Amino acid sequence: MLETERLLLRKPLPEDADGVRRYASDPEVMRFLGAAPEGGVDADEVIARWLRRWEANGFGQLVVVSRADGSFLGRTGLLVWDRETWTQSTMRDATDPEIELGWTFLRQHWGHGYATEAALAARAWAQDEIGVQRLISLINPLNSRSVRVAERLGATVSETVTMRGEPVDVWLHPR
């Protein structure tokens, strides 16, 4: 578990599915993450997938909760991509692995600095505890909120790639 002034970041639990379901059903939250399938996401499967990635990689998504009341705010954490295809993968299966630091929060928690606070803690964990040497964030350039978070984190655009037919900037995080 990671702690910040206002937040706790921890490995996902099955009971986090309701929070995942709430953000995944919000079209504005999902606008740049890929639309949820018709009928919504299977939040239980999302949590199970996150836990499988933890098992495969030794790291993964972290659920972000409020220290004040334990309420679910969102998620941050690490995801492995295969640069060759820009598809999600595992360290073992990726031909050319890239580790991404990402974040997603319930809309009512936007604008409070939670994404920056959580991502800073997750980045320090990735670099200092896990030993990640190169850490990126993949952000659609139209996603102004995430762009601002990346800028506050000191990340800079290193290239633009195409994912799902859309341009995505690869933001490189400082060490």
ABEGO torsion letter per residue (X at the ends): XBBBAABBBBBBBAAAAAAAAAAAABAAAAAAAEBBBBGEBBAAAAAAAAAAAAAAAGBEBBBBBBAAAGBBAEBBEBBBBBAAAGBBBBAAABABBBBBBBBBBBAAABGAGAAAAAAAAAAAAAAAAAGBABBBBBBBAABAAAAAAAAAAGBBBABBBBBGGBBBBBBBBBX
